[in-house]
Amino acid sequence: MSQIPSELKYVSTHEWIRMEDDGTVTIGITDHAQELLGDVVYVEVPEVETSFASGEESGVVESVKAASDIYAPLSGEVVEVNEDLADSPELVNKDPYGAGWIFRLRLTDSDELQDLMDAEAYAELCEEEA
């Protein structure tokens, strides 16, 4: 069974969201998503200062099996990307909720936070998809 940390929020496209103390959010793909992808060989991160609407394509994760789009789970502006993924894309597999994070957003609409799933709802979604 995949790890689903209870302190994070989730969306149906398998991205996780962590609220940071400075008001930004950190985003990555879930343990479940990286398990389905297999060995990650490349991560295309968005450019800093790029703005996204919720649900918009914001990057790509490529594995030995497939390529999968990453979607912005919330509307906002990219304030930081995980530069380590350029040389070590396997961090997404090894530590999807830590060193394998993908980008950080400064939100433009905090009301969207209400639409996110908690860990229990995300676990149910994963079970339904299995």
N, C-alpha and C positions, 0 to 999 in steps of 0.2 A: 504494500500500500504506500502511496506517495505521502511525503510529508506535507502537511497543510498547517503552518503556524497560525495559531489563533489570534495573534496580535495584528495580522495583516488583513487587508481587504482584497477582494478578487473580482474579476469580470469573466464572462462566459467565454471569451477568446483566450483564456488561460494566462493572463498577465496578473501579477500581484502588485499591490500598492502599499507602501509604508509611509505614514505621516511622519515628517521630520519636525524637530523643535523649531526650525526657522520658518515653518509654514510651507515649505516645498514638499513634494512627494517623490519618493524613489520608486522606480518601476523596473520589473524584470519579468521573466517567464517562470511559471510554476514548476515545481518538481515533476508534476504529472506531465506537463508539456515537454520538458527536456527528456523524460523517459520515453515518450512516444517518438521524439525526434531521433534519439540515439546520439552517437558521438558528434558533438557540434564542432564544425571545422571553420566557420566564419560567422561573424556577427556584423551586420551593417547597422551602425548607430546613427541617429539623427544628428544634424548639425546644431551646435549651440546657437541660441537665439531664434531657432525655428519655432513657429507657433503651430499648434495642432488643435483641431476640434475633437471632441470625444468621439472615439471610434475610427478616427482617421489612421491610415497606414503611416507608421513612423519608423519602420526599419525592417530588417530581415534577419532571420536566424537560419543558417544553412548547416545541414548535417550530412553524414554519409548517406542517409536515406532520402532526405527531402529538404526543400526550402520552405520556410513558413514565415508569413508576414507577422510583424509585431504591430499592434494597434495601440494608439494612445488611449488609455482607459478614461482619461479626463481631459478637459480642455485646458491648455496652458502653453507656456513658453519654455523651451528646453534651456535649463541653466547649467547643466553639467552632463557629460557623458562618461561612461566607464572606458577610459583610454586603454586599460589593461587588456580589454577584449581583443584589441587589434593583434597582439602577439600571443594571447592565451585565451582563445575562444572557448576552450574546454572548461574554463571557470564556470560557465553556465551549467555544465554537467556536474562538476565537483561541488559547487556551492551556490545553487540557484538563488537562495535567499540572502546571501552574504556577498562574497567577492564577485559573484556572477551577475550582479545588478546591471541594468543596461543604461538607463538615463534618469535624470531628475527634472521635474517640471515645477514651475511656479504657476499655480492655478489661476485661471481667469474667471472661473465660476465654481465657487466652493459648494454651491447647492448640489452639484453633481455627485458629491460624496455620498449623498443619500441613496444613490442608485447602485452602490457597490454591494457585493455579496460578502457576508462574513464567512468564516472558515467552514461552519456547518453547512451553509447553503452551497458553498463551492464543492465540498465533499459529496453532497447529494448529486450535484451536476456531474461530477466525475463518475459516480456509480451508474448514473443513467446512461452515460456515453459508453460505458464498458461493454 
